[in-house]
Amino acid sequence: MFRRERSIPLRSSAAALSNNLSVLQLPARDLTHFGVVHGPSAQLLSAAPEGVPLAQRQLHVKEGAGVSPPLITQVHWCVLPFRVLLVLTSHRGIQMYESDGSVMVYWHALDSGDASSVQAMFARGIAASVHFICVGTCSGRVLVFDIPAKGPNIVLSEELAGHQTPITD
């Protein structure tokens, strides 16, 4: 059943992308975290049950200098049995952060040889299962990352091929 909730103000508008919003509910702390994509940044917002915003933070893609800043294509909290990571994908790579976005624990650059001259390079389609985080790419590959219980020792364990078109979800 639908019920109207209090609106939560954002500092900027959401990007016109599918999957531009991620939600993480923490019942033990009675908080809900929202992640919204907006161009080269992602806005993270924590709110109490009444919809009162408690904290806001912006994450910017921290990838090398270029002519223009890379655009974030997706933000997603990956809930694993032993850890929660915030994953950002962009036109240049994949970044994994601690759940609050405070510390980047892993960065994986996309291989520019993956995209043809008419195809944009990007990563999208983030999923988590057991101790793996999977991310789709513009080349149709799925990158499988093995996530340790703690620390930054994340490993690209496998690249799955088989799709002829980009993976976006």
Stockholm file with secondary structure:
# STOCKHOLM 1.0

chainA/1-169         MFRRERSIPLRSSAAALSNNLSVLQLPARDLTHFGVVHGPSAQLLSAAPEGVPLAQRQLHVKEGAGVSPPLITQVHWCVLPFRVLLVLTSHRGIQMYESDGSVMVYWHALDSGDASSVQAMFARGIAASVHFICVGTCSGRVLVFDIPAKGPNIVLSEELAGHQTPITD
#=GR chainA/1-169 SS CCCCCCCCCCSSCCCSSTTCEEEEEETTTTEEEEEEEETTEEEEEEECTTCCEEEEEEEECCCCCCSSCCCEEEEEEEEETTEEEEEEEESSEEEEEETTSSCEEEEEECCGGGSCTTSCCCEEEEEEETTEEEEEETTSCEEEEECCSSSSCCEEEEEECCCSSCCCC
#=GC SS_cons         CCCCCCCCCCSSCCCSSTTCEEEEEETTTTEEEEEEEETTEEEEEEECTTCCEEEEEEEECCCCCCSSCCCEEEEEEEEETTEEEEEEEESSEEEEEETTSSCEEEEEECCGGGSCTTSCCCEEEEEEETTEEEEEETTSCEEEEECCSSSSCCEEEEEECCCSSCCCC
//
